[in-house]
């Protein structure tokens, strides 16, 4: 029982450390979607300073607006049939890409955005570390018996 508890604790700690390192890295999210006529797509990646995003929209006519976390318009285009934009985040927070299909055929959205991980990811990693320490502590108690 002693060795099993120590091994389990070490595994919990190792996974917790790996998860906490991963939680601080930007995650590349694909922006692939088709928007039907009359509908819209609201893409809201939560980005850190220096993260990048690239969006390409083509197909039917559409309106697009890109805003920063302070709701300031970065780029806007109406009645477009194609649009390509590369963004490097100047501020940390949620950027918004709002695409409205105003045409009569499908609209294709492609690209990627680097988004920061959610706050629960780091919390989960820290809980794994604490669990590993507790399991090792329990294992050490088994060694005395």
C-alpha positions in Angstrom: 0.0 0.0 0.0 2.9 2.3 0.8 4.5 2.0 -2.7 1.1 2.3 -4.5 0.2 5.5 -2.6 3.7 7.1 -3.2 3.5 6.2 -6.9 0.0 7.6 -7.2 1.1 10.8 -5.5 4.1 11.2 -7.8 1.8 10.7 -10.8 -0.7 13.3 -9.6 2.1 15.8 -9.0 3.7 15.1 -12.4 0.4 15.6 -14.2 -0.3 18.7 -12.2 3.0 20.2 -13.1 2.5 19.4 -16.8 -1.0 20.8 -16.7 0.1 24.0 -15.0 2.8 24.6 -17.7 0.2 23.9 -20.5 -2.3 26.3 -18.8 0.0 29.2 -19.3 0.5 28.6 -23.0 -1.7 30.1 -25.8 -3.9 27.6 -27.4 -4.3 27.8 -31.2 -8.0 27.6 -32.1 -9.2 27.0 -35.6 -11.8 29.3 -37.0 -13.6 27.1 -39.6 -17.3 27.8 -40.1 -20.0 28.2 -42.6 -22.7 30.9 -42.1 -26.1 30.5 -43.7 -27.8 33.5 -45.4 -29.3 35.9 -42.9 -27.3 34.6 -39.9 -24.2 35.8 -38.2 -21.2 34.3 -36.4 -19.7 36.0 -33.3 -16.1 34.8 -32.6 -14.7 35.9 -29.3 -11.2 34.7 -28.5 -9.7 35.7 -25.2 -6.2 36.8 -26.1 -3.0 37.9 -24.3 -0.8 40.7 -25.6 1.2 39.4 -28.6 -1.2 36.6 -29.5 -2.1 36.4 -33.1 -5.3 35.8 -35.1 -6.0 35.5 -38.8 -9.4 35.4 -40.4 -10.4 34.9 -44.0 -14.1 35.3 -45.0 -15.4 34.6 -48.5 -18.5 33.7 -50.4 -21.6 35.7 -50.2 -21.8 39.4 -49.3 -21.3 40.1 -45.6 -20.6 42.8 -43.0 -17.6 42.3 -40.6 -16.5 44.2 -37.5 -13.5 43.4 -35.4 -13.3 45.1 -32.0 -10.7 45.0 -29.2 -11.3 44.4 -25.5 -12.2 48.0 -24.9 -14.9 47.8 -27.7 -12.9 50.0 -30.0 -13.3 49.1 -33.7 -10.1 47.7 -35.2 -11.5 46.9 -38.6 -14.9 47.1 -40.3 -16.2 46.4 -43.7 -19.7 46.4 -45.2 -21.1 44.6 -48.2 -17.8 42.8 -48.8 -17.4 39.5 -50.8 -13.9 38.7 -49.5 -12.0 39.8 -46.4 -8.6 38.8 -45.0 -7.2 40.2 -41.7 -4.2 39.4 -39.5 -4.3 40.6 -35.9 -1.7 40.9 -33.2 -3.2 41.6 -29.9 -2.1 44.9 -28.4 -4.2 44.5 -25.3 -5.1 41.5 -23.1 -8.7 40.5 -23.2 -11.6 39.3 -25.4 -11.5 40.4 -29.0 -14.7 40.1 -31.1 -15.0 39.2 -34.7 -18.7 39.7 -35.8 -19.6 38.4 -39.2 -23.1 38.9 -40.6 -24.1 37.1 -43.8 -26.1 39.7 -45.8 -26.1 37.7 -49.0 -28.2 34.8 -50.4 -25.6 32.0 -50.3 -23.3 30.4 -47.7 -20.4 32.3 -46.2 -17.1 30.6 -45.4 -14.9 31.6 -42.5 -11.4 30.2 -42.1 -8.4 31.0 -40.0 -7.1 30.7 -36.5 -6.7 32.6 -33.2 -4.4 32.1 -30.3 -6.5 32.1 -27.1 -5.4 32.0 -23.5 -6.6 29.0 -21.5 -9.5 29.3 -19.1 -9.1 30.1 -15.4 -10.3 26.6 -14.5 -7.4 24.9 -16.3 -4.8 26.4 -13.8 -7.1 25.7 -10.9 -7.4 22.0 -12.0 -3.6 21.7 -12.3 -3.1 23.2 -8.8 -5.8 20.8 -7.4 -3.8 17.9 -8.9 -0.6 19.1 -7.2 -2.4 19.3 -3.8 -4.0 15.9 -4.3 -0.5 14.4 -5.0 0.9 15.9 -1.8 -2.0 14.5 0.2 -1.7 11.0 -1.3 2.0 11.0 -0.6 1.3 12.1 2.9 -1.2 9.2 3.3 1.4 6.8 1.8 3.9 7.9 4.4 1.4 7.1 7.1 1.1 3.6 5.7 4.8 3.0 6.0 4.7 3.4 9.8 2.2 0.7 10.3 
